[in-house]
């Protein structure tokens, strides 16, 4: 069958949207012509190999619909998880700081080296690059530190990236390894932050490459050979080829896709979007019809970066958050657990672990964490294991065990001495516990798995707190509602103050307490939100409306909210922009942001050259990002300031070129 690539406007093929989330993998088949979802499915995410979860979700889709797929678009938590969990290849960092000075205590990456190649802030060359020094430094890093990739960052590189480009070429020719330059990922000043961004990018590239190699193989097995796009952290799309080079830009991909999906489903211009998943609750905003992003760069795993991404709050609170009793109080999350109703439906022998717990009620009344149940996953990984870890696996081969029972069988004095976290991190074992999802089973609001087992465990918890089962369930969901409401409040205040400072302010806590108590308090506090709250994610319809009531606003749960992420992935657009600056020094005009650009005596000539180069650059980026026939829009802002005589002084002209368009679609 012959296939051609056509523009979005002319194509009639279907699109396949995929979201590989922290708990579930969602899939939609979307008709571009009819502008609607044709089919959708869900499967559990397999973190050890995301494509297993994708394959399981694809198995639930009519194969006939997949024959018409002309575009695939993916959002994923892979990059975020890899960075947060400290995974990735060893990266060598080469720096060219101002005046050859740099405090290495400020660096979070090792190894790192300062090399020649100094520039002034305006991009003028002070000291040339020394190719032999670069080669020696790289060879030493490879030999001594087993470096597998390099990151390069130079002072002044956003103005003149020629030194970074030269170092990159030397490293690639001498070592054959991958290289990430700071100027490729950021146009912002602060070369140390650009360095951190480049290091993170170089570190996680193999993970992203492996994901998409496996995905391409899985799709080819179903005769899907369509272009693959990836959601960036700001909600726009890029080609899989570019994603392999700019992996760090996929951080927050999943949450960005969810907000894009909410925007598509509702058509709202202004809204607060709440995505309640199995693991986390993500809160973001749509303002003036656009997804609110953080232009200054997001913080990822406590590292400041220049990654332009969704302006979002994330809390470890979801439908599958573990419920514990700690010091006679209910605690929900942040740890995610497999709902006990799910495990019981698939492994009836979990009842033997529960029998062990029920015989020792007095041990858990102040701390239920020892009741958490360990079980083996289907994943097996060849990692070094201690004898104790091997013993844990052998016991779990027979049936699930709670931590307390494992401690007894392995002769450990306390459950906290069970070394299961390495097995958990490598997805060899998982943890089951009572969760909000189980509570919804007990209340009869959902019936997915084993409600009977959930009810038995729920009554055990309730009895320990001297509550009825109904009272305990209401208390858990009330606590969940309060936590969500406070998260919404923090999101609404994030342009006014540091939101988390609310937690340490006694006055703020007192006011919030009165607000949450409502009519039951002697002082009633009302809050009114002018825009609606949109809920997405499978459990949102059951868990969000009560929180929205506290803000006296509408709670909108649109149809297909359970697959909003996958819908957002397939309906988003490519967006590429670049800015250069024309400046004047001693009656000569220079263009900042273009490598080795000459000076111009005439402003008109400088402007003409800047526009031509800028359009050429964004066209190349747009094609590389996966869109056809891009139309470039340019804008100019002239910067002036008044001197002490009141006369306008020319500071420079900012010229920005932008391309926004749909990705190319393969047409049968």
C-alpha positions, 0 to 999 in steps of 0.5 A, a space after each residue: 500500500 502506497 503512503 504519502 505524507 499530507 498536511 493536517 488539513 487535507 488528511 482523513 486518516 485517524 490518529 492514535 494518542 497514547 499516554 504512558 502514565 504513572 499508573 495507567 496507559 491510556 489510548 484513543 483512536 481519534 478521527 481528524 475528519 469527524 473530530 471525535 474519539 472513535 475508540 479508547 482503552 486502558 491498561 496498567 502501566 508497566 514501568 520496567 517496559 512502557 511498551 508492555 502496557 502500550 501493547 496491552 492497551 492496543 490489544 483492546 482496540 479493534 484492529 480495523 481502526 488501527 489500519 487507518 492510523 496516519 499519526 501517532 502521538 505519545 505523552 509519557 512520564 519516562 523522562 520525569 521518572 528517570 530524572 527523579 529516580 536518578 537514572 541515566 548514563 554518565 555525563 561529562 560536563 565541559 564549561 567555558 565560563 566568563 574569565 575562566 573562573 568557576 566555583 565547582 561547588 555549584 555544580 551538581 554533575 561530576 565529572 566537570 572541567 573548565 576548558 578554553 573558549 572564553 567569550 564576553 557577555 556580548 558574544 565577542 571572542 576573548 579566547 579561542 577553543 583549544 581542540 587538543 585540550 578538548 580531546 585530552 579532557 574528553 579522553 580522561 573523562 572516558 577513561 577515569 569516569 566511564 563517561 558515555 555522553 557529554 554536555 557543553 555550556 559556555 558563557 555568552 553562548 546564547 548570543 554567539 553559540 560558535 564555541 559550543 558548536 566547535 566543541 561539540 564537533 570536536 567531541 563527536 569526531 574524537 569520541 563518537 559519543 553524543 553531545 548536548 549543547 546548552 544553547 540548543 535547549 535554551 535562549 535564556 541567560 545563566 550558562 550554569 542553568 543551561 549547563 544543568 539542563 544540558 546534563 539532564 538531557 544528555 543523561 536520559 537520552 538512552 531511556 527515551 531512545 529505548 522507549 521509542 525503539 520499542 514503541 516503533 517495533 510494537 506499532 510495526 507489528 500491527 502494521 502502523 508505520 505512521 510518523 510518531 510525535 511526542 508531547 513536550 512539557 509545554 504541551 506542544 509536539 515534536 517529532 520522535 527524532 527531535 525527542 531523542 536529541 532533546 529528551 529533557 523537553 519531554 519532562 512533564 509531558 504527561 501533565 501537559 497532555 492532560 491540560 491540552 486534553 481538558 482544553 480540547 474536551 471543554 473548549 474553555 478559555 479560562 479554567 483550573 484543571 485538576 488531573 487526579 491519577 492513581 499516583 498524583 494530583 496535578 493542578 494547572 491552568 488554562 488562561 486566555 485559551 492557552 496552557 499556562 507555562 513557566 517560561 523561566 524554566 521548571 525545577 526538576 528533582 531540585 535542579 533548576 533548568 531552562 525547560 519551558 514546561 507546564 506551570 503546575 503543582 503536583 501532590 503525591 495524592 491519588 486514587 491509589 495512594 496508600 491509606 495509613 493510620 499514624 498516631 490515631 490519625 488518617 494519613 493518605 499518600 504520598 506513597 502509591 500502592 496497588 489497591 487491595 481489591 485489585 490484588 485480591 481479584 488476581 491473587 486470592 491467596 492475599 487472604 492468607 496475608 490478611 488473616 495474619 494481620 487480623 490475628 494481631 490487631 493490637 500491633 497496628 492501632 497506632 501505625 498500620 504501615 507494617 500491614 502493607 502487603 508485598 507481592 511479586 510483579 511479572 518483571 524479572 531483572 538481572 540485578 545483584 541481590 543480597 541473600 536477604 533480598 533473595 529470601 524475600 523473593 522466595 517467600 513471595 513466590 508462594 503468596 503475598 506477605 505483609 511486611 510484619 509477617 516477612 519480618 517474623 519469617 526472616 527473623 528481623 526485629 522490626 518490619 522497617 528492617 525488611 530490605 525491599 526498597 531495591 526490589 521495589 525500585 526495580 519493579 520486581 516487587 510491588 506493595 498493596 494497601 488500602 487506598 481511596 479506590 478501595 473505599 469507593 469499592 466499599 461505598 459501591 461507587 465503583 465495581 471493578 475488582 474484589 469489593 468484598 476484600 476491600 470491605 473486610 480490610 476497611 472494617 478492620 481499619 474502622 474498628 481500630 479507630 472506633 468508627 463504623 465502616 461508613 464513618 471511616 469511609 467518609 473520614 477518608 474521603 473528607 480528608 482527601 477532599 480537604 487535601 485537594 482543596 488546599 492544593 487548589 488554593 495553593 495553585 491559585 495563590 502561586 502568583 502572589 506568594 510562595 504557596 507552600 509557605 501556607 503550611 508554616 503559617 499559623 494564621 493561614 492554617 487557622 483560616 483554612 481550618 475555618 474555611 474547610 469546616 464550613 457551616 460547622 465553624 462559628 466563623 464561616 469563610 467563603 471562597 469564590 472562584 470565577 472560573 470553573 474547575 475541570 476534572 480529568 483522570 479516571 477517579 476525578 468524577 468521584 473525588 473532585 466535586 466536593 472540593 470544587 463546592 468549597 470554591 463555589 464554582 462549577 465542577 466540569 467532568 467532561 465525557 472521556 475525561 478518563 483519557 484526556 491525556 491521550 486525547 491531548 497528545 493526538 490533538 496538540 500542535 507543533 510550536 517552534 520559536 526563536 528570538 534574536 537581538 540586534 544591538 549597536 556598539 560604536 555605530 556597528 549593528 550586531 545580531 545576537 543569537 546567530 553563530 559568527 554573525 558579522 557586524 553591519 554598518 547599516 541597520 536595514 541590512 542587519 535587520 534583513 539579515 536577521 530576518 532571513 537567518 531567523 526564518 531559515 532557522 525556524 523553518 529547519 526546526 519546524 521541519 525537524 519537529 514534524 510539521 509540513 509547509 510551516 508558515 512563519 510569523 515574525 514580530 519585532 520589539 524595539 527597546 529604548 530608554 531615556 538618558 539624563 537629557 530626556 533623549 531616547 537611546 536605542 538599546 536593541 531590537 528583539 525579533 521573534 519568529 514563530 511557527 505553529 502548525 499541525 504535524 504531518 499525517 501519513 495518508 493511505 
